[in-house]
Amino acid sequence: MQSIFEILMLLISVARFFIFAHFIMSWLISFQVLNIRQPIVAQIWYGLQRILEPVYRPIRNILPDMGGIDLTPIVALLGLEVIRIVLINNAAAFY
């Protein structure tokens, strides 16, 4: 059962990495540091969007329109952190 706990923690870490990478890339693209016309940048960007859009879509449906400010990644990170805390506090159930 300990391995299930560690696998869940690993999946949360990977999801957090993808969200941070997507967040940073969105800022770099907005400030024209990165260009989507470059093939490698476009592949990474669209790949991250395909991975994260199923997570972001339900959150965007709940959040009100903020007029250009997207708080979806922050809410997703908070949700992952809540799940991580619950898992750690209930880690005894996995041993």
Backbone bond lengths (Angstrom), bond angles and torsions (degrees), N, CA, C in turn:
res aa  C-N    CA-C-N  psi(-1)  N-CA   C-N-CA  omega(-1)  CA-C   N-CA-C  phi
1 M - - - 1.448 - - 1.530 112.43 -
2 Q 1.318 116.82 -26.46 1.448 119.93 178.17 1.522 110.60 -63.30
3 S 1.320 116.73 -33.73 1.462 119.63 -179.59 1.533 110.88 -66.26
4 I 1.327 118.01 -33.97 1.469 120.62 176.79 1.521 110.07 -64.01
5 F 1.325 116.35 -42.47 1.462 121.09 177.50 1.524 110.46 -60.09
6 E 1.318 117.17 -46.13 1.461 120.56 -178.99 1.521 111.91 -67.16
7 I 1.331 117.89 -36.12 1.461 120.96 177.35 1.522 110.15 -65.75
8 L 1.332 117.62 -42.60 1.463 120.66 177.60 1.525 111.64 -62.57
9 M 1.315 116.35 -40.92 1.470 119.58 178.00 1.530 110.98 -65.26
10 L 1.330 117.00 -38.31 1.460 121.25 177.05 1.522 110.97 -63.81
11 L 1.325 117.93 -43.55 1.459 121.48 179.10 1.527 111.41 -63.13
12 I 1.321 116.79 -38.35 1.463 120.13 176.67 1.528 110.17 -64.94
13 S 1.319 117.76 -40.73 1.463 121.36 178.77 1.524 111.47 -63.97
14 V 1.313 117.02 -41.93 1.464 121.05 179.02 1.523 110.25 -65.58
15 A 1.327 117.33 -42.35 1.467 120.86 178.28 1.525 110.87 -62.59
16 R 1.323 117.09 -40.98 1.464 120.60 177.43 1.524 110.89 -62.65
17 F 1.337 117.11 -41.08 1.460 120.67 178.28 1.527 110.74 -61.58
18 F 1.344 117.32 -44.66 1.462 120.55 179.70 1.525 111.34 -62.53
19 I 1.322 117.38 -40.72 1.460 120.48 179.86 1.522 110.61 -66.41
20 F 1.336 117.26 -43.95 1.469 119.88 177.19 1.519 111.29 -62.55
21 A 1.325 118.27 -42.71 1.465 121.79 179.66 1.528 110.30 -62.72
22 H 1.315 117.15 -43.13 1.462 121.29 179.16 1.526 110.78 -64.78
23 F 1.318 116.47 -41.76 1.464 121.81 179.60 1.527 110.72 -62.65
24 I 1.317 116.96 -47.33 1.469 121.13 -178.69 1.527 110.49 -66.75
25 M 1.341 116.65 -42.14 1.464 119.12 178.92 1.519 111.28 -63.70
26 S 1.331 118.16 -36.62 1.461 119.72 -179.82 1.530 110.66 -63.96
27 W 1.319 116.86 -38.77 1.470 119.47 176.92 1.526 111.33 -68.59
28 L 1.324 117.11 -42.56 1.461 119.85 179.66 1.523 111.75 -64.73
29 I 1.327 117.06 -35.07 1.462 120.37 176.76 1.523 109.99 -71.67
30 S 1.324 117.74 -39.56 1.468 121.09 179.38 1.527 111.89 -62.65
31 F 1.331 116.51 -38.13 1.465 120.62 179.78 1.526 112.62 -91.07
32 Q 1.324 116.86 11.79 1.459 125.26 175.47 1.519 113.17 57.91
33 V 1.322 115.83 32.69 1.462 120.11 171.30 1.527 108.52 -80.63
34 L 1.330 115.55 -38.89 1.459 121.93 174.10 1.519 109.02 -107.67
35 N 1.332 115.30 147.43 1.455 120.94 -179.40 1.519 108.78 -117.86
36 I 1.318 116.68 126.61 1.468 121.12 -177.99 1.526 111.12 -68.77
37 R 1.308 118.16 -17.35 1.464 120.20 179.25 1.523 112.31 -72.15
38 Q 1.314 117.20 -16.53 1.466 119.70 174.62 1.520 108.37 -75.09
39 P 1.333 117.72 131.38 1.473 119.95 -172.55 1.524 114.61 -59.39
40 I 1.310 118.95 -42.84 1.468 120.16 -176.66 1.524 110.81 -68.95
41 V 1.335 116.59 -38.92 1.461 120.61 177.82 1.524 109.99 -64.85
42 A 1.332 116.45 -42.69 1.465 120.32 179.74 1.529 111.02 -64.50
43 Q 1.325 117.60 -41.12 1.465 120.05 179.36 1.523 111.47 -63.66
44 I 1.323 117.05 -44.48 1.468 120.40 179.56 1.524 109.94 -65.53
45 W 1.325 117.08 -45.22 1.458 121.54 -177.05 1.527 111.02 -62.44
46 Y 1.333 117.05 -50.41 1.468 119.45 -177.64 1.524 111.43 -70.53
47 G 1.328 117.26 -30.64 1.464 120.13 174.97 1.519 111.61 -64.67
48 L 1.330 116.41 -45.23 1.463 120.16 177.38 1.527 111.46 -64.15
49 Q 1.328 116.58 -37.84 1.462 119.04 178.24 1.523 111.23 -65.32
50 R 1.335 117.30 -40.62 1.464 119.90 178.72 1.518 111.83 -66.39
51 I 1.321 116.75 -33.70 1.473 119.93 179.54 1.528 110.92 -74.08
52 L 1.328 117.22 -42.04 1.458 120.84 -171.32 1.525 115.01 -92.11
53 E 1.313 118.52 -17.59 1.462 119.61 -178.12 1.526 113.33 -60.94
54 P 1.352 120.82 -39.38 1.473 118.38 175.85 1.529 113.58 -62.98
55 V 1.327 117.27 -24.62 1.466 120.85 176.76 1.528 109.92 -82.21
56 Y 1.318 116.71 -40.69 1.463 121.13 -175.87 1.526 113.14 -74.47
57 R 1.329 118.80 -34.91 1.460 121.57 -173.31 1.530 113.59 -56.90
58 P 1.358 120.24 -48.88 1.472 118.16 178.46 1.528 113.27 -64.56
59 I 1.332 116.24 -32.66 1.467 119.64 178.75 1.522 109.96 -68.88
60 R 1.340 117.11 -40.80 1.468 120.56 179.01 1.523 111.51 -65.60
61 N 1.327 117.36 -30.80 1.459 120.13 178.06 1.531 111.27 -68.47
62 I 1.325 117.18 -29.07 1.464 121.25 -178.26 1.528 111.40 -85.92
63 L 1.331 117.35 -41.20 1.465 120.82 -176.85 1.522 111.18 -70.34
64 P 1.325 117.45 143.97 1.472 119.71 175.49 1.530 110.32 -73.28
65 D 1.316 115.75 160.02 1.462 121.22 178.25 1.526 109.20 -68.61
66 M 1.327 115.84 122.08 1.466 120.59 -176.77 1.522 112.22 -100.57
67 G 1.316 118.13 7.90 1.458 120.90 176.28 1.509 113.94 70.06
68 G 1.299 118.17 51.88 1.458 121.69 176.51 1.512 114.76 100.57
69 I 1.312 117.99 -12.91 1.462 121.14 177.40 1.522 108.02 -98.26
70 D 1.318 115.78 122.12 1.466 120.83 -177.98 1.528 109.10 -103.41
71 L 1.318 115.83 107.77 1.458 121.29 179.65 1.522 112.27 -93.56
72 T 1.318 116.89 5.47 1.457 121.44 -176.73 1.526 112.92 -58.57
73 P 1.341 120.59 -45.70 1.474 118.66 179.13 1.521 113.14 -61.63
74 I 1.328 117.57 -35.83 1.455 120.44 179.71 1.525 110.45 -66.92
75 V 1.331 116.53 -42.38 1.460 120.46 178.65 1.528 110.06 -65.41
76 A 1.341 116.94 -39.80 1.468 120.15 178.42 1.528 110.70 -64.49
77 L 1.333 117.26 -41.54 1.466 120.29 177.49 1.524 111.53 -64.94
78 L 1.320 116.82 -39.76 1.470 120.05 176.71 1.524 110.73 -62.98
79 G 1.322 116.90 -41.12 1.459 120.62 177.57 1.513 112.17 -62.77
80 L 1.336 116.51 -42.81 1.466 119.90 177.09 1.519 111.58 -64.03
81 E 1.315 116.77 -37.44 1.463 120.56 179.20 1.524 110.93 -67.39
82 V 1.323 116.89 -38.45 1.468 120.72 176.81 1.527 109.91 -62.83
83 I 1.329 116.43 -44.58 1.469 120.20 178.43 1.523 110.88 -62.33
84 R 1.337 116.48 -40.96 1.468 120.51 179.37 1.526 111.03 -63.43
85 I 1.329 117.10 -42.93 1.462 121.00 179.64 1.525 110.89 -64.58
86 V 1.321 116.76 -42.14 1.463 120.18 178.80 1.526 110.14 -63.34
87 L 1.321 117.03 -41.76 1.468 120.18 178.53 1.523 111.38 -63.37
88 I 1.321 117.06 -43.97 1.465 120.21 -179.21 1.521 110.94 -65.67
89 N 1.322 116.98 -41.63 1.471 119.73 179.94 1.517 112.80 -68.22
90 N 1.324 117.11 -23.64 1.453 121.55 178.98 1.524 111.63 -109.80
91 A 1.318 116.62 25.25 1.464 120.90 -178.22 1.514 112.70 -63.84
92 A 1.316 117.95 -24.82 1.467 121.25 -179.79 1.519 110.90 -63.16
93 A 1.322 118.11 -26.26 1.455 120.95 179.46 1.525 111.34 -71.55
94 F 1.324 117.41 -18.78 1.460 121.11 -178.95 1.533 112.56 -90.42
95 Y 1.330 117.98 -9.08 1.465 119.93 -176.88 1.491 111.90 -100.02
